[in-house]
Amino acid sequence: MIYHLTEPERWARSQREGVHTASTRGRELADEGFIHCSTAAQWPKVRQLFYSDVEPLLLLHIDESLLDAPPVYEQLGDAPEPFPHLYGPLPLAAVVEVEILS
């Protein structure tokens, strides 16, 4: 399981469009080149650093076995460990749970 944080409005748009292409806050897959994801241990820190002022916030639980292509784990800057990235749109069918964080 990997995870992706997104705003409720952006997730609603993805549901209308049938696919999720938001990479990170204010950036799309087309801008960034990939969709930022996290492991279970990483997402709380990502929330604190980039989404602390967003409530409610959604945590998408992504079943890696339902993705069209596996995530690529890559090192970002000074991060202590690699983060999973999706190099394509996130199929809605791969999102097995949408958790509301408040």
C-alpha positions in Angstrom: 0.0 0.0 0.0 1.2 3.5 -0.8 -0.5 6.8 0.0 -1.3 10.1 -1.7 -2.5 13.3 0.0 -4.9 15.6 -1.9 -7.5 18.2 -1.2 -11.2 17.3 -1.3 -11.9 19.6 -4.2 -9.1 18.1 -6.3 -10.3 14.6 -5.6 -13.9 15.6 -6.6 -12.5 16.8 -9.9 -10.6 13.5 -10.4 -13.8 11.6 -9.9 -15.6 13.7 -12.5 -12.7 13.1 -14.9 -12.3 9.4 -14.2 -8.5 9.6 -13.3 -6.3 11.4 -10.8 -3.5 13.5 -12.2 -2.7 15.8 -9.3 1.0 15.5 -8.4 1.2 17.5 -5.2 -0.4 20.7 -3.8 -1.0 23.1 -6.7 0.9 20.9 -9.2 -0.3 18.4 -11.8 1.3 15.3 -13.3 2.0 17.4 -16.5 3.9 20.0 -14.4 5.9 17.6 -12.2 6.4 14.6 -14.4 5.1 12.2 -11.7 2.6 11.9 -8.9 4.1 12.2 -5.4 3.2 9.3 -3.1 4.4 8.2 0.3 4.7 5.1 2.4 2.8 4.6 5.6 5.7 6.0 7.6 6.2 9.0 5.3 2.8 10.6 4.8 2.4 12.1 8.2 5.6 14.2 7.7 4.5 15.2 4.2 1.2 16.3 5.6 3.0 18.4 8.3 5.4 20.0 5.8 3.1 20.7 2.9 -0.6 20.4 4.0 -0.6 21.6 7.6 -3.1 24.4 6.8 -5.5 22.1 4.8 -8.6 20.7 6.6 -10.1 18.5 5.8 -7.4 16.7 3.8 -7.8 13.3 2.0 -5.4 10.4 2.3 -5.8 8.1 -0.7 -4.9 4.5 0.1 -3.5 3.0 -3.2 -3.2 -0.7 -3.8 0.0 -1.0 -5.8 -1.2 -4.3 -7.4 -4.0 -2.3 -9.1 -1.7 0.2 -10.8 -1.0 0.2 -14.5 2.7 0.4 -13.7 4.5 0.0 -10.4 5.7 3.0 -8.5 9.3 4.1 -8.8 11.0 4.7 -5.5 13.3 7.8 -5.8 15.4 9.8 -3.4 14.3 13.5 -3.1 16.9 15.9 -1.8 17.8 15.3 1.8 15.0 12.9 2.5 16.2 10.0 4.7 14.6 7.4 2.4 13.2 7.2 -1.2 9.6 8.1 -2.0 7.2 6.2 -4.3 6.3 8.1 -7.5 3.8 7.3 -10.2 4.9 8.1 -13.7 1.4 8.2 -15.1 -2.2 9.0 -14.0 -3.5 7.3 -10.9 -6.4 5.0 -11.9 -9.4 5.5 -9.6 -9.8 1.8 -9.3 -6.4 1.6 -7.5 -7.7 3.8 -4.7 -9.1 1.3 -2.2 -9.8 3.8 0.6 -10.3 7.5 0.9 -9.6 8.6 4.5 -10.6 12.0 5.7 -8.0 13.7 7.8 -9.0 16.6 10.0 
